[in-house]
Amino acid sequence: MNKTVTILLASLMTVIVGCASYEPLVSMRGADVAAADKAPTVLDYVGKRPGSEGQKLVARSYDGQPPVIPHALPNFDEISLEENQCMGCHSPEKAKEKNAPRVGDSHLANKVLSMARYQCNTCHVPQVDAKPLVDNQFVGHVTKK
């Protein structure tokens, strides 16, 4: 009986001490995990208006990285089964006229955009000039051609 009481008291003390030293969890962004998220700051896209003179491509960070989209997407319609508005500028027929990068041959089947590559923004994402959310030591490497 004495041993049982000692174990119960030791357990009770552990719980009390544990609760007294409780610190709230903090997320990587520095806020309490229970706090509501703040609306993100609206940032400018890296590039200017699509097709404008002097528009530079965003450098890739590693070999095999899909090119990023240097312009805003809100002014464009969603990609649907009926229309892919990206091809209005990036198709083999329109790219030179619109001063836009041409879609790669790997994306074409019989000179038409392959349905396997139809949803462009699955791999190609808009790029904004934003500082990283967390520190990292990533250093890209692209093989010179």
C-alpha positions as CSV (number, residue, x, y, z in Angstrom):
1,M,0.0,0.0,0.0
2,N,2.8,2.4,0.9
3,K,4.6,1.7,-2.4
4,T,1.3,2.4,-4.4
5,V,0.8,5.8,-2.6
6,T,4.4,6.7,-3.3
7,I,4.0,5.9,-7.0
8,L,0.8,7.9,-7.2
9,L,2.3,10.9,-5.4
10,A,5.4,10.8,-7.7
11,S,3.1,10.7,-10.8
12,L,1.0,13.6,-9.5
13,M,4.1,15.7,-8.8
14,T,5.4,14.9,-12.4
15,V,2.1,16.1,-13.9
16,I,2.0,19.3,-11.7
17,V,5.6,20.2,-12.5
18,G,5.1,19.4,-16.2
19,C,2.1,21.7,-16.4
20,A,3.8,24.5,-14.5
21,S,6.6,24.5,-17.0
22,Y,4.4,24.5,-20.1
23,E,5.4,26.9,-22.9
24,P,3.0,27.5,-25.8
25,L,4.0,26.0,-29.1
26,V,5.4,28.5,-31.6
27,S,5.4,28.0,-35.3
28,M,8.3,28.5,-37.7
29,R,6.8,31.9,-38.6
30,G,7.2,33.0,-35.0
31,A,3.5,33.1,-34.1
32,D,1.5,31.0,-31.6
33,V,0.1,28.0,-33.5
34,A,-3.4,28.8,-32.3
35,A,-3.2,32.4,-33.7
36,A,-5.1,33.2,-36.9
37,D,-2.9,33.6,-40.0
38,K,-2.4,37.1,-41.3
39,A,-3.2,37.9,-44.9
40,P,-0.1,37.7,-47.0
41,T,1.5,40.9,-48.3
42,V,0.8,41.4,-52.0
43,L,4.1,41.4,-53.9
44,D,5.0,42.4,-57.4
45,Y,5.9,39.8,-60.0
46,V,9.5,39.6,-61.1
47,G,8.7,40.5,-64.7
48,K,6.8,43.3,-66.4
49,R,3.7,43.0,-68.6
50,P,3.9,39.8,-70.6
51,G,5.7,40.2,-73.9
52,S,7.1,43.7,-73.1
53,E,10.5,44.7,-74.6
54,G,13.5,44.0,-72.4
55,Q,11.7,41.3,-70.3
56,K,14.3,38.9,-69.1
57,L,13.7,35.3,-68.2
58,V,14.1,34.3,-64.6
59,A,17.3,32.3,-64.2
60,R,16.8,28.6,-63.2
61,S,18.1,27.3,-59.9
62,Y,19.0,23.8,-61.0
63,D,19.2,21.7,-64.1
64,G,15.8,20.3,-65.1
65,Q,13.9,23.1,-63.3
66,P,10.8,24.1,-65.3
67,P,10.9,27.8,-66.2
68,V,9.0,30.0,-63.9
69,I,6.3,32.4,-65.0
70,P,7.6,36.0,-64.7
71,H,4.3,37.7,-65.0
72,A,1.0,37.9,-63.1
73,L,-1.7,35.4,-63.7
74,P,-4.8,37.1,-62.3
75,N,-5.5,38.8,-65.7
76,F,-5.7,35.5,-67.4
77,D,-8.6,33.0,-67.6
78,E,-8.3,29.7,-65.9
79,I,-7.1,26.8,-68.1
80,S,-10.1,24.8,-69.2
81,L,-10.8,21.9,-71.6
82,E,-12.0,24.4,-74.1
83,E,-9.1,26.9,-73.9
84,N,-5.5,27.2,-72.7
85,Q,-4.8,30.9,-72.8
86,C,-1.0,30.3,-72.3
87,M,-0.9,29.0,-75.9
88,G,-2.1,32.4,-77.2
89,C,1.5,33.6,-76.7
90,H,3.7,30.5,-76.2
91,S,2.5,28.3,-79.1
92,P,5.0,27.6,-81.8
93,E,3.0,29.8,-84.2
94,K,2.6,32.8,-81.9
95,A,5.8,32.8,-79.7
96,K,8.0,34.9,-82.0
97,E,5.2,37.4,-82.8
98,K,4.4,37.8,-79.1
99,N,8.0,38.0,-78.0
100,A,7.4,35.0,-75.6
101,P,9.3,31.8,-75.0
102,R,8.1,29.0,-77.2
103,V,6.6,25.9,-75.6
104,G,9.1,23.0,-75.7
105,D,8.9,20.2,-78.2
106,S,8.5,17.8,-75.3
107,H,5.1,19.4,-74.7
108,L,3.8,18.8,-78.2
109,A,2.2,15.8,-79.8
110,N,1.7,16.0,-83.6
111,K,2.5,19.8,-83.4
112,V,-0.3,20.3,-80.9
113,L,-0.1,20.8,-77.1
114,S,-0.2,17.3,-75.5
115,M,-3.0,16.8,-73.0
116,A,-0.4,15.3,-70.7
117,R,1.2,18.8,-70.6
118,Y,-2.0,20.9,-71.0
119,Q,-2.2,22.2,-67.4
120,C,0.8,24.6,-67.6
121,N,0.8,25.9,-64.1
122,T,1.2,22.4,-62.6
123,C,5.0,22.7,-63.3
124,H,5.4,26.4,-64.3
125,V,4.6,28.7,-61.4
126,P,4.4,32.5,-61.1
127,Q,7.5,34.0,-59.5
128,V,7.4,37.0,-57.2
129,D,10.4,38.8,-55.6
130,A,9.9,37.5,-52.0
131,K,12.4,36.8,-49.3
132,P,12.4,33.2,-48.1
133,L,10.0,32.4,-45.3
134,V,12.8,30.5,-43.4
135,D,16.5,30.8,-43.6
136,N,18.2,28.2,-45.8
137,Q,21.6,27.5,-47.3
138,F,20.3,26.4,-50.7
139,V,22.7,27.2,-53.6
140,G,21.5,26.4,-57.0
141,H,23.6,24.8,-59.7
142,V,23.0,25.1,-63.4
143,T,25.4,23.5,-65.9
144,K,26.7,26.0,-68.4
145,K,25.7,25.1,-71.9
